[in-house]
Amino acid sequence: MYEGAIQRNPKLSSVALQGLRASCYLQDGGEATRRWLAQARRSLPTGWHSHLAVGSLNAIAMLQIEGRCYGLTPSDVLELADLLERNPVYRRRDDRQGLSAVRSNLFLANGDVGAAMAQMRKSLETLPDMDTIQALHRLILATQGPQGAQAFLQEVRGVLPPGGRLAREQWQRGLDALEKP
């Protein structure tokens, strides 16, 4: 199914990634994964935008992290994230935030906490959200202790969340809850 669609239109970036994701479930020694990885490398730099692409890449990253995608390395997934990010149609804030999350998860799974934290900070600069703040707070608490975590919370108190007054109130309540032991 995916082969026909991508042959008819190689700019379908989400189809290339969905094909790669599906290939992870095949028991063929990674042959289909290598084929779809090559196709994704061709499609992503100039492919059309799809809301499914970043989510598909995240699912692929999770399969790779879990060891369920034979022949796909963390470097391959990071390369695909870079290809998407360099494509001008994937420069929207939610796309960039999703790509930062893919990278953060890969870095964490491979023990590179510093790189994961840097990606989370990049994500917060792009589109502040409480889930990222909570995850980064936990990492800072674990690596830098309570003082580092408190300094981080003070820093993010100066960040304005997207939305109006209600969003700001919820934001402050979320930060308050993180301060409690």
Order of alpha helices (4+ residues) and beta strands (2+ residues): alpha-alpha-alpha-alpha-alpha-alpha-alpha-alpha-alpha
